[in-house]
Amino acid sequence: EEQLLESGGGLVQPGGSLRLSCAASGFTFSSYTMTWVREAPGKGLEWVSVISGSGDNTYYADSVKGRFTISRDNSKNTLYLQGNSLRAEDTAVYYCAKSLSRNNWPPDGMNVWGQGTTVTVSS
Amino acid sequence: DIQMTQSPSSLSASVGDRVTITCRASQSISRYLSWYQHIPGEAPKLLISAASSLQSGVPSRFSGGGSGTGFTLTISSLQPEDFATYYCQQGYSTPYTFGQGTKLEIK
């Protein structure tokens, strides 16, 4: 069974940093584009960042560009999201998600999602 | 950036009703459009990819259509488990933006 498990969320002060992890199992991790999506309290889903299977291509939402870094370690089947200079508006549940098709770009939908990890930015 | 606009933002309907949600893109996205269902406390679920391709395990009462800038998600006969929030998302160019969501509530 294909599974994703996020970790690393918590309470962080404004201006602080946090690294989220997403452990993958049940599929050939390196063959799939991976995405981070977040949902702020009372808001809808917001696309945050995407990384290709090899890790060579990365893209970000304007709201996090320059502050967040997506990366992956294919030897550990793990996706990461490093967030710096965190703001109150980064408070959200963060989901990692797997693309539907292997070795496909642009990604064609996200068919496996983790349960999410909560990040709260507050003093 | 491509803006995705869903309508309506909320919808009240009854079990057995047929409902259609519309998603419009600010520029042509061909058929690079996915639909998701999100129930609070659960992970979002992919219903449809490539505008009309129903995902495995998704009931056939769900269907998607459209291309270019206009898309629809139709539920032919609402079931109790369908009351949720629905999102469209474009996969044509980054940032791969979502619509604002359509909350489907029980009348």
HADDOCK unambig.tbl for C-alpha pairs under 7 A between the chains (distance, minus, plus):
assign (segid A and resid 44 and name CA) (segid B and resid 100 and name CA) 5.82 0.50 0.50
assign (segid A and resid 44 and name CA) (segid B and resid 101 and name CA) 6.23 0.50 0.50
assign (segid A and resid 45 and name CA) (segid B and resid 98 and name CA) 6.63 0.50 0.50
assign (segid A and resid 46 and name CA) (segid B and resid 98 and name CA) 6.38 0.50 0.50
assign (segid A and resid 47 and name CA) (segid B and resid 96 and name CA) 6.33 0.50 0.50
assign (segid A and resid 47 and name CA) (segid B and resid 97 and name CA) 5.95 0.50 0.50
assign (segid A and resid 47 and name CA) (segid B and resid 98 and name CA) 6.80 0.50 0.50
assign (segid A and resid 59 and name CA) (segid B and resid 94 and name CA) 6.91 0.50 0.50
assign (segid A and resid 60 and name CA) (segid B and resid 95 and name CA) 6.57 0.50 0.50
assign (segid A and resid 61 and name CA) (segid B and resid 95 and name CA) 5.55 0.50 0.50
assign (segid A and resid 106 and name CA) (segid B and resid 91 and name CA) 6.51 0.50 0.50
assign (segid A and resid 107 and name CA) (segid B and resid 91 and name CA) 6.51 0.50 0.50
assign (segid A and resid 108 and name CA) (segid B and resid 49 and name CA) 6.49 0.50 0.50
assign (segid A and resid 108 and name CA) (segid B and resid 50 and name CA) 6.83 0.50 0.50
assign (segid A and resid 108 and name CA) (segid B and resid 91 and name CA) 6.45 0.50 0.50
assign (segid A and resid 109 and name CA) (segid B and resid 34 and name CA) 5.77 0.50 0.50
assign (segid A and resid 109 and name CA) (segid B and resid 49 and name CA) 5.70 0.50 0.50
assign (segid A and resid 110 and name CA) (segid B and resid 46 and name CA) 6.33 0.50 0.50
assign (segid A and resid 111 and name CA) (segid B and resid 45 and name CA) 6.85 0.50 0.50
assign (segid A and resid 111 and name CA) (segid B and resid 46 and name CA) 5.33 0.50 0.50
assign (segid A and resid 113 and name CA) (segid B and resid 43 and name CA) 5.98 0.50 0.50
assign (segid A and resid 113 and name CA) (segid B and resid 44 and name CA) 6.82 0.50 0.50
assign (segid A and resid 114 and name CA) (segid B and resid 43 and name CA) 6.38 0.50 0.50
assign (segid A and resid 115 and name CA) (segid B and resid 42 and name CA) 6.56 0.50 0.50
assign (segid A and resid 115 and name CA) (segid B and resid 43 and name CA) 5.26 0.50 0.50
